[in-house]
């Protein structure tokens, strides 16, 4: 799931379902690319803090520090929702 937030409100949100046999990492990066394309966003830069948060919570927020371009929102968040 990917969402864009501004002033605690969701501006855009989408869910990507990846049923491929790819690894979890490949699915995450493919889904991130799909979400960025859908939202017309550049790909964010992963900082060490982002990697740690993602590994611990399966969720990460990307703020202005993660983009070269100036953003018109507060942060972009992705979260992995897994079904058993």
N, C-alpha and C positions, 0 to 999 in steps of 0.2 A: 504494500500500500504506500502511496506517496501523496503528500499533502503540502500545500503552500499556505503559510499563515501570515497574517498582518493584524496587529492589535488584538491578539488572541482569537481572531476569527479565521475560519478556513475559507480561503479564496478559491482554491481548486483542490480536488481530491480525485484519485483514481486507484483502482486495484488491478494488478497484473497477475494473471494466473499462468504459471509456467509448469506444464506437465511433462516436460522433456526429461530425458535420462541424464542430463548434465549434472555436474556437481553443484552443491549448494552455492559455492562461490561464483561459479559461472552463471547460475540462475540470478543471483543478486546483481551482478554487473550487467547482465542482459536486461533485466527488469529496470535497473536504474537508467540505462540508456534509453529504453522505451518510454519511461516516464519523462525524462528530460526532453526527449523529442516531442512528446505529446504536449508538454507545457511550454515548449519553445525556450528551454533553458540550456545554458552551457553545462557541461559535466562539471560537477564540483570537485575540488581538490580534497583528497582524503588526508587529514592531519592525524598525528598519532592519537590525539584525544578522541577523534571520530572512530578510529579503528577499535580502541579500547571500549568505548560505549557500545559500539555495534556488537562486539564479541560478548559483552556482558549482558546486554538487554535486547539484542536483535532489533535495535532501533537506533537511529542516529539523526541528529539535526545538523543541517548545514546552514551557516549564517554567512554574512558578508565576508568573513575571513576565508571562506572556502571558495570564493569566486573572484575572478579578476574584474568582471563587469560590475557596475553599480546595480544593486537590486532595488526593486520597488516593493519589496515585502520584507518581513522580519526574518523568517527562516523557512527552509525547505526540509521536510522530515520524511524519512522512509522507515518502514517497519515491516518485519517479516511476520506474516500470519501463516502458521502451518496447521494443516489438518492431519489428524492421524487416521 
